[in-house]
Amino acid sequence: MGRLYVYGRLNRIANVPGINALPGSYTVAHGVQYGESAFDADATYNLEFGEPVEIASENAKAVGVKRATSSLVATTLAFVVRDIVGVRSITTGVAEAPASNVPLTIVKASAPHSFAICVPLAASVTTAAGGAVYIGLGTGSTVAGAVYAAAQGGGSNSIDSGWTFLGTKFAPTSDTTYYCAWISK
């Protein structure tokens, strides 16, 4: 079971690009050229597809990422891309998250590209096209790495990612408690 997004049964409808996608999906491969190999720098956490993460370390071989913390800034922000990797489990018939000790693909938020990615939203978030995307820092009442449509805690509990929403939220699976949205830079 995910921390940011809990999967229900897949909807029995055609996957409509830009409307019905799972967290971590991307619209076009244009931005993936900026994708980088990454590892979970803090092995106690299980990162999720589409999750905004914090770059903790970087060298010529790989990037170390961790769950967003209060030290997150726009230049250390990245997103976990849904790609073909090992998975922890397939209990709902779909890969929910990358497996432990397997590289994952990230795209840095600061990369010079026009890229759209599907992200899981925090509870009760309402989105609108063109609205700013804020990332929770895990302080106050925010969930670390959760996506919000407004500054939280007067701005001290979230950061402005520099990205915007492409439209309204949607529930890609049968569970309508958890929603996703497309964001772009």
VMD Tcl script that draws the C-alpha trace (Angstrom):
set ca {
  {0.00 0.00 0.00}
  {1.36 3.38 -0.96}
  {1.87 6.32 1.34}
  {0.91 9.03 -1.14}
  {-1.35 7.04 -3.44}
  {-3.33 3.85 -2.82}
  {-4.26 1.90 -5.94}
  {-7.76 0.59 -6.53}
  {-8.77 -1.62 -9.43}
  {-7.81 -0.27 -12.82}
  {-10.70 1.41 -14.55}
  {-12.13 -0.66 -17.39}
  {-11.92 2.19 -19.86}
  {-9.37 3.13 -22.48}
  {-6.41 5.04 -21.12}
  {-6.92 8.58 -22.41}
  {-3.57 10.41 -22.61}
  {-3.52 13.44 -20.33}
  {-6.65 12.37 -18.47}
  {-6.42 8.83 -17.15}
  {-2.89 7.83 -16.14}
  {-1.13 6.30 -13.16}
  {1.32 8.25 -10.95}
  {4.74 8.63 -12.54}
  {3.46 8.36 -16.11}
  {4.69 10.96 -18.56}
  {3.05 12.33 -21.69}
  {5.89 12.38 -24.19}
  {9.41 11.01 -24.25}
  {10.89 14.45 -25.01}
  {11.79 15.13 -21.39}
  {12.99 11.62 -20.59}
  {16.31 12.40 -22.27}
  {17.02 14.27 -19.04}
  {16.14 11.23 -16.92}
  {18.86 9.99 -14.60}
  {19.54 6.81 -12.72}
  {18.93 7.15 -9.00}
  {18.97 5.12 -5.81}
  {17.05 5.51 -2.58}
  {19.64 7.26 -0.37}
  {17.71 6.38 2.78}
  {16.92 2.68 2.49}
  {14.27 2.83 5.23}
  {11.80 4.52 2.86}
  {9.95 3.07 -0.10}
  {9.62 5.75 -2.77}
  {6.58 5.80 -5.06}
  {6.08 6.45 -8.77}
  {5.32 10.12 -9.40}
  {6.60 11.12 -5.98}
  {8.47 14.41 -5.69}
  {11.82 13.55 -4.06}
  {14.84 15.41 -2.79}
  {18.30 14.94 -4.32}
  {20.54 14.02 -1.40}
  {23.79 13.23 -3.22}
  {25.15 13.06 -6.73}
  {28.25 11.71 -8.46}
  {29.27 10.62 -11.95}
  {27.50 7.26 -11.56}
  {24.14 7.99 -9.97}
  {21.98 10.31 -7.94}
  {20.92 9.54 -4.39}
  {17.37 10.63 -3.61}
  {15.29 10.64 -0.45}
  {11.81 11.54 0.65}
  {11.24 15.32 0.69}
  {12.28 17.01 3.93}
  {12.39 20.54 5.29}
  {15.73 21.04 3.49}
  {14.09 20.62 0.04}
  {14.54 23.54 -2.35}
  {13.49 23.87 -6.00}
  {17.03 23.05 -7.21}
  {17.10 19.69 -5.36}
  {13.61 18.63 -6.43}
  {13.10 15.63 -8.75}
  {10.24 13.30 -9.73}
  {10.23 9.48 -9.82}
  {9.26 8.34 -13.33}
  {7.11 5.24 -13.92}
  {9.28 2.98 -16.04}
  {10.08 -0.70 -16.38}
  {11.89 -1.55 -13.13}
  {11.67 -4.14 -10.44}
  {8.64 -3.73 -8.20}
  {7.92 -4.47 -4.55}
  {4.69 -6.31 -5.26}
  {1.85 -6.47 -7.72}
  {-1.17 -6.90 -5.51}
  {-3.61 -4.84 -7.54}
  {-2.47 -6.02 -10.96}
  {-0.26 -2.98 -11.52}
  {3.29 -2.02 -10.51}
  {2.78 0.40 -7.62}
  {6.38 1.39 -6.79}
  {10.00 0.63 -7.60}
  {11.58 -2.33 -5.81}
  {14.17 -2.01 -3.09}
  {17.82 -1.98 -4.20}
  {16.88 -1.43 -7.84}
  {17.80 1.79 -9.67}
  {14.91 4.07 -10.46}
  {14.56 6.85 -13.00}
  {14.16 10.44 -11.92}
  {13.79 13.69 -13.81}
  {15.21 16.73 -12.06}
  {12.70 19.55 -11.73}
  {15.42 21.99 -12.82}
  {16.23 20.13 -16.08}
  {15.81 22.31 -19.19}
  {12.76 20.68 -20.73}
  {9.09 20.87 -21.36}
  {7.91 17.77 -19.59}
  {4.65 16.63 -18.04}
  {4.34 13.99 -15.33}
  {1.40 12.55 -13.43}
  {1.76 13.04 -9.65}
  {-0.28 11.85 -6.67}
  {-2.08 14.65 -4.82}
  {-2.43 15.30 -1.10}
  {-5.92 14.68 0.29}
  {-8.61 17.26 -0.48}
  {-6.56 19.16 -3.07}
  {-8.46 20.89 -5.87}
  {-6.44 21.76 -8.96}
  {-6.91 24.18 -11.84}
  {-4.99 24.56 -15.08}
  {-2.12 27.00 -14.66}
  {-2.13 26.83 -10.86}
  {1.18 26.64 -9.01}
  {2.41 23.27 -7.70}
  {3.63 23.17 -4.09}
  {5.49 20.26 -2.47}
  {4.87 19.40 1.18}
  {7.95 19.31 3.43}
  {6.51 17.05 6.12}
  {6.30 19.89 8.62}
  {3.13 21.20 10.22}
  {0.17 19.33 8.78}
  {1.81 18.60 5.41}
  {2.78 15.17 4.10}
  {6.41 14.97 2.94}
  {6.49 14.85 -0.85}
  {2.75 15.34 -1.27}
  {1.57 17.74 -3.99}
  {-0.58 20.73 -3.00}
  {-2.28 23.48 -5.02}
  {-1.54 26.26 -2.50}
  {1.23 27.23 -0.09}
  {0.87 25.38 3.19}
  {1.48 26.88 6.63}
  {2.05 30.35 5.23}
  {4.69 28.95 2.91}
  {6.87 27.53 5.69}
  {5.57 23.97 5.26}
  {5.83 23.75 1.46}
  {7.89 25.02 -1.47}
  {6.81 26.42 -4.81}
  {8.18 23.90 -7.32}
  {8.10 26.26 -10.30}
  {5.76 23.80 -12.04}
  {2.08 24.28 -12.89}
  {-1.01 22.08 -13.10}
  {-2.17 21.19 -16.61}
  {-5.78 20.63 -15.59}
  {-8.06 19.29 -12.91}
  {-7.48 16.24 -10.72}
  {-8.71 12.77 -11.68}
  {-8.98 9.29 -10.14}
  {-7.20 6.84 -12.47}
  {-8.36 3.77 -10.54}
  {-11.59 2.71 -8.88}
  {-10.49 4.24 -5.55}
  {-11.87 7.79 -5.58}
  {-10.23 8.66 -2.26}
  {-6.89 9.24 -4.00}
  {-6.38 11.57 -6.94}
  {-3.66 12.48 -9.42}
  {-2.96 15.45 -11.64}
  {-0.72 16.29 -14.58}
  {1.94 18.92 -13.91}
  {4.38 20.58 -16.30}
  {7.17 23.09 -16.41}
}
mol new
graphics top color blue
foreach p $ca { graphics top sphere $p radius 0.5 }
foreach p [lrange $ca 0 end-1] q [lrange $ca 1 end] { graphics top cylinder $p $q radius 0.2 }
display resetview
